[in-house]
Amino acid sequence: MPTKKMKKQPFIIYHLSFITCLLLGCKDRHRNTESDNFAAAPTAARVTPENELDELSGLADSQKQPGLLWTHGDANSPNLLYLLNRQGQLTGRVNMPVSNFDWEDIAIGPGPTKDETYLYVADIGDNGSSRDVKVIYRLPEPRTPNESVQNVESIRFQYPDGRFDAETVLLDPLTRDIFVVTKRLDKANVYRLAYPQNTKDIVTAELATTLTIGGDLTGGSISTSGTEIIVRGYTTINYWKRKPEETVAEVLKRAPTKALPYLFEPQGEAVCFDKDGKGYFTVSERRNVPFVNLYFYERQ
C-alpha cells in the first residue's frame, strides 16, 4: 500500500517542475500572465494537396523543424504523419511502422530521455465503443521531413469503467503525464496515464476528473509552458488558464476560463498552440467542400 509520502510525490514533482520552468526560461517565453485574448479573425492558408489531406484529425507544432506542423488522418487513413508549413502546403511524410486503426489526435513535448522531444500519436477513436484496448504511440520527433521512423513505443491502456470514443490527447509538459478526454458524453471524462508510462503491459488509465462540458470534443492542446489548455469541439474552443498550484486534473475540473475565437469549419477536429505561445492553429476535415484552411489565431 502506498505510504502518505509516496502519495505526495506527484504533487511535489509538479510544483518543482512548475517553479523550475518559471525560473529557468519558460517565464520568458510563456508567462502565466500573458494575455488570453486572441485575434477574432484568423489568418487563413489553403491546405494542399486537397485530396491527400482531406481527413486531418490532429495537429502539433514541431519543435525540431521550426515553421512546420505535424498532422495526420484518422480511421482508414494511411499510417503517415504529415508535415505542413504555415502556408498549408504539404512538405513531408513520415511513415509509421504501426497501423492506423483510428488516430484521432497528436501531442508533442518531453518524454523519457532528457532534452528529447517526443510525438504522441493517439489511436483512441472508437465510434462503435467496441475496442477494449486503446494505444498511444510515442516516438522521438523526427528531425527532417520524410525521415524513416523505427523507434516507436506503444502505451496500451483500457478505461476502468467502460469503452469510450475519444479524440483528444493532452500532454502535460511539466509532469509528462498523458490525459485522454472522451467524446460524446454529456460531461466528458478525463483519464490519466501517469509518467513514467508502461510500454510493456496493458494498463488501466486513472479517471482523473470530469469536465463541466461535454459533447463532441474533438481535440486539444497544452501550451509549451504548461500554463494554458484548450479543448475544442465542432463549434467551440474552450480555454483554461492554469494557476501555479494546479495540476491538469484540477484545472479541467473547473469551468473553462473562456471560449476562444473560432471561425466555423466543415468538421473541425484539430487544434494546437504555437510552440512559442504566439497563438493557436486549427484545421478541419474536408468533408464535402473543395478545400479547407489552416487557421492561425494570433495572441493579442
C-alpha positions, 0 to 999 in steps of 0.5 A: 500500500502506498505510504502518505509520502509516496502519495505526495510525490506527484504533487511535489514533482509538479510544483518543482517542475512548475517553479523550475520552468518559471525560473529557468526560461519558460517565464520568458517565453510563456508567462502565466500572465500573458494575455488570453485574448486572441485575434477574432479573425484568423489568418487563413492558408489553403491546405494542399494537396486537397485530396491527400489531406482531406481527413486531418484529425490532429495537429502539433507544432514541431519543435525540431523543424521550426515553421512546420506542423505535424498532422495526420488522418484518422480511421482508414487513413494511411499510417503517415504523419504529415508535415505542413508549413504555415502556408498549408502546403504539404512538405513531408511524410513520415511513415509509421511502422504501426497501423492506423486503426483510428488516430484521432489526435497528436501531442508533442513535448518531453518524454523519457530521455532528457532534452528529447522531444517526443510525438504522441500519436493517439489511436483512441477513436472508437465510434462503435465503443467496441475496442477494449484496448486503446494505444498511444504511440510515442516516438522521438520527433523526427528531425527532417521531413520524410525521415524513416521512423523505427523507434516507436513505443506503444502505451496500451491502456483500457478505461476502468469503467467502460469503452469510450470514443475519444479524440483528444490527447493532452500532454502535460509538459511539466509532469509528462503525464498523458490525459485522454478526454472522451467524446460524446458524453454529456460531461466528458471524462478525463483519464490519466496515464501517469509518467513514467508510462508502461510500454510493456503491459496493458494498463488501466488509465486513472479517471482523473476528473470530469469536465463541466462540458461535454459533447463532441470534443474533438481535440486539444492542446497544452501550451509549451509552458504548461500554463494554458489548455484548450479543448475544442469541439465542432463549434467551440474552443474552450480555454483554461488558464492554469494557476501555479498550484494546479495540476491538469486534473484540477484545472479541467475540473473547473469551468473553462476560463473562456471560449476562444475565437473560432471561425466555423469549419466543415468538421473541425477536429484539430487544434494546437498552440504555437510552440512559442505561445504566439497563438493557436492553429486549427484545421478541419476535415474536408468533408464535402467542400473543395478545400479547407484552411489552416487557421492561425489565431494570433495572441493579442 
